[in-house]
Amino acid sequence: MSILVGRDTRLMVQGITGREGAFHAGQMQAYGTNIVCGVTPGKGGLRALDGSVSVFDTCVDAVRETGANTTVIYVPASGAPDAVLEAVGAGIKTVFCITEHIPILDMLKVVAEVDRVGARLIGPNCPGATSPGRAKVGIIPGSIHREGRVGLVSRSGTLTYEVVQAMTDAGIGQSTCVGIGGDPIAGSTFIDILAMFKDDPETEGIVLIGEIGGGAEEAAAAWRAEHLPNVPMVAFIAGRTAPPGRRMGHAGAIISGSGGTAESKIAALEEAGIRVADSPTDIPRLLTEAGIRPS
Amino acid sequence: MKLQEHHSKTLLRRAGLPVPPWSVASTPAEARAEAEAYLREGAERVVIKAQVLAGGRGKAGGVKLAATPEEAEAVAGAILGMDIKGITVRRVMVTPGADIVRELYLAAVLDRTAKRIRLMGSAEGGMDIEELAETRPGAIHSLFAHPHLGLLDHQARELAFALDLGQHLPSAVAIAKGIFRAMVDNDADLVEVNPLAVVRTTAADGTVTETLQALDAKVTIDDSALHRHPDLEGMRDLDEEDPVDVEARAQGLSFIRLDGTIGCMVNGAGLAMATMDLVKRAGGQPANFLDIGGGARADRVAAALRLILSDPSVRTVLVNIFGGIARGDEVARGLVEARAEQERNVPMVVRIVGTNAELAAGILAQAGEGIETASSLDDAVARAVRIAGSVATAGAA
């Protein structure tokens, strides 16, 4: 088992003929992900990925013809909100939106509609998810992973790669690694993903990578204390040295007034029994001390 | 992007809110002329307010009353040029003084947890809302606008009654809906009116009326939506921005200057923050936050290096790249090229892993002196901190 993506993933790629979409579709396919179709309006009838994948004009056509059950979006910000809605309108229940710089108020409307139809959106502004050895969806480099039993959820991209690499180097494999994105309004929260890990029998430990801004880490800590008290869990929070009132690259990474500081998040996590690493490279040691064995 | 008070008030007025008249002056003489006009029209006093993007203007002495044109000139003279939280005051607002009966707070904010726009009101305006939220959360009334239907009339009425504005119901409802509309129409992530005031006016015949007025305003715009509001881009206050910030934005770089000695160049915001944190933990001081972004090419890397080296206190540059979308060889080539162009050079510690890391290592190996390579993050940070420390010692001697 794994969460969100796995052997039964039948992936649609929206924006498959664009520069980013084409490159990452190739990477995902090379990793073993089952890409069943692509969508680019006006390019229907073409074939992508060396002729192995059909391109459709609309999501409805693509889903009807190929039975796609998951989509990943590499469409520019101006078209990405509509791309999400087109996918869920066609019946897709799992949507990964990689695109960054989508206006916040657009996302408010999109997220409400995605929730209403009961679909799951990951992102936007996220690196996607990988279930090592099974499938990867998004832009996370496949080479850093190792199959195993620790789930990882993160608001970051490259920081996630750093942590995953450190875990893999230490022999600690992953069940699924999920990047939920750095925007203030995202389809999925830490808690949504923790709830999935809770129900995944193959996930024995969890790593949470947070950063300054908002209160999602504090909420996740409280949820963990109630629902996952016996699952070994380790965290890292980026931004201890971030100055207040400045947006640290991610739209959501900002300390506003007294809220959203690294100190507040670290205190909440530790109170919930989660050990917080001082360095991303220290996470494997803390996992080992929490009882996780190399896989 | 934060807007100055006078720009914020412009947006509120466009949304139909009652805002007292105002003018903006950049010299004491201009302030005097504006004050004279308001006083002639019947105002008993004028308020002179520093226009800076910082909170606590009143406490810092940036908001003063004046009863005569001469006094307005003197007060404006004192406020213009004043330093408020590191920002020099270049402009003041001149506005008629109000006879305030009651002060309230009303705002539209982005609620990240609820994933909704939240309308927040309190009958206790004029004070710090965060402090109020902490000490007496019960004094704040909140409601959520529907993501598709918006703020409904009955919601606005509920808020008005909760704030004891029953006597001003039509106006209070219009104001709540106007604040919401200002948020949506301008892609704002905050629209705050503090205080919203019940103001008493006495007509020539002695009739006294009380009306609601927005006396102060704070609006911030979602940067990701600015491209569809070219008029708002024109409200950006370049005077208040560090030229380095202006340059970074032009280059598409996410850059924030800090006061340390170790320049940091990283791909990805989370990793950039984590790298700064590790520098601090190892005893060094980061000179900046810098995310060079995903598909960083050589020219972007060069621009990033120029920004970092424009700070004379930088003693070493720490480069930390985890290649994914970013290709290590592109970054390495950009670094070597940019370094050759710089007038001032400092030792660099470079760690590039991930996509095309081997090619990057080859390029860096040929680059000659002044570039150290490191394979692990911890090693790279330790070296950078050591270099910054030894340069500091040499400088002191």
Chai-1 contact restraints between the chains, C-beta under 6 A:
chainA,res_idxA,chainB,res_idxB,connection_type,confidence,min_distance_angstrom,max_distance_angstrom,comment,restraint_id
A,H101,B,S224,contact,1.0,0.0,6.0,A-B,restraint_1
A,P103,B,D187,contact,1.0,0.0,6.0,A-B,restraint_2
A,P103,B,D222,contact,1.0,0.0,6.0,A-B,restraint_3
A,P103,B,S224,contact,1.0,0.0,6.0,A-B,restraint_4
A,P103,B,A225,contact,1.0,0.0,6.0,A-B,restraint_5
A,I104,B,D189,contact,1.0,0.0,6.0,A-B,restraint_6
A,I104,B,D222,contact,1.0,0.0,6.0,A-B,restraint_7
A,L105,B,D187,contact,1.0,0.0,6.0,A-B,restraint_8
A,L108,B,P147,contact,1.0,0.0,6.0,A-B,restraint_9
A,K109,B,P147,contact,1.0,0.0,6.0,A-B,restraint_10
A,V111,B,K115,contact,1.0,0.0,6.0,A-B,restraint_11
A,A112,B,P147,contact,1.0,0.0,6.0,A-B,restraint_12
A,I139,B,I325,contact,1.0,0.0,6.0,A-B,restraint_13
A,P141,B,G324,contact,1.0,0.0,6.0,A-B,restraint_14
A,P141,B,G354,contact,1.0,0.0,6.0,A-B,restraint_15
A,S156,B,G270,contact,1.0,0.0,6.0,A-B,restraint_16
A,G157,B,G268,contact,1.0,0.0,6.0,A-B,restraint_17
A,T158,B,N267,contact,1.0,0.0,6.0,A-B,restraint_18
A,T158,B,G268,contact,1.0,0.0,6.0,A-B,restraint_19
A,T158,B,L271,contact,1.0,0.0,6.0,A-B,restraint_20
A,T158,B,F322,contact,1.0,0.0,6.0,A-B,restraint_21
A,L159,B,G270,contact,1.0,0.0,6.0,A-B,restraint_22
A,L159,B,L271,contact,1.0,0.0,6.0,A-B,restraint_23
A,L159,B,A274,contact,1.0,0.0,6.0,A-B,restraint_24
A,Y161,B,F322,contact,1.0,0.0,6.0,A-B,restraint_25
A,E162,B,F322,contact,1.0,0.0,6.0,A-B,restraint_26
A,P184,B,R112,contact,1.0,0.0,6.0,A-B,restraint_27
A,I185,B,K115,contact,1.0,0.0,6.0,A-B,restraint_28
A,E211,B,G270,contact,1.0,0.0,6.0,A-B,restraint_29
A,G214,B,R112,contact,1.0,0.0,6.0,A-B,restraint_30
A,A238,B,G270,contact,1.0,0.0,6.0,A-B,restraint_31
A,A238,B,M273,contact,1.0,0.0,6.0,A-B,restraint_32
A,A238,B,A274,contact,1.0,0.0,6.0,A-B,restraint_33
A,G239,B,M273,contact,1.0,0.0,6.0,A-B,restraint_34
A,R240,B,D277,contact,1.0,0.0,6.0,A-B,restraint_35
A,T241,B,M276,contact,1.0,0.0,6.0,A-B,restraint_36
A,T241,B,D277,contact,1.0,0.0,6.0,A-B,restraint_37
A,T241,B,K280,contact,1.0,0.0,6.0,A-B,restraint_38
A,A242,B,M273,contact,1.0,0.0,6.0,A-B,restraint_39
A,R246,B,I256,contact,1.0,0.0,6.0,A-B,restraint_40
A,M248,B,A269,contact,1.0,0.0,6.0,A-B,restraint_41
A,M248,B,M273,contact,1.0,0.0,6.0,A-B,restraint_42
A,M248,B,F289,contact,1.0,0.0,6.0,A-B,restraint_43
A,G249,B,S254,contact,1.0,0.0,6.0,A-B,restraint_44
A,G249,B,A269,contact,1.0,0.0,6.0,A-B,restraint_45
A,G249,B,D291,contact,1.0,0.0,6.0,A-B,restraint_46
A,H250,B,A269,contact,1.0,0.0,6.0,A-B,restraint_47
A,G257,B,E130,contact,1.0,0.0,6.0,A-B,restraint_48
A,S258,B,E130,contact,1.0,0.0,6.0,A-B,restraint_49
A,S279,B,L278,contact,1.0,0.0,6.0,A-B,restraint_50
A,P280,B,A274,contact,1.0,0.0,6.0,A-B,restraint_51
A,T281,B,L377,contact,1.0,0.0,6.0,A-B,restraint_52
A,T281,B,D378,contact,1.0,0.0,6.0,A-B,restraint_53
